[in-house]
């Protein structure tokens, strides 16, 4: 069998706290797996993750 291509990864870093934000924004940050400021997580580069990032661009920093 042929090997599947490795999906690109995004590095997402929380740069501002979600405290004081509406509950939906806090849930999006939690859904990305971010809990503490300066925490970085790797997520697949897909449309669902980009949709979450677009909801909280003021709180996160994204790199490839």
SULZIQUI-V575143 format. One record per helix or strand. SS is the DSSP state (helix for helix, strand for strand). FROM is the first residue (numbers start at 1). TO is the last residue. If there is no record, write none. Layout:
# SULZIQUI-V575143
ss=SS from=FROM to=TO
ss=SS from=FROM to=TO
This chain:
# SULZIQUI-V575143
ss=strand from=9 to=14
ss=helix from=23 to=31
ss=strand from=40 to=44
ss=helix from=47 to=55
ss=strand from=60 to=63
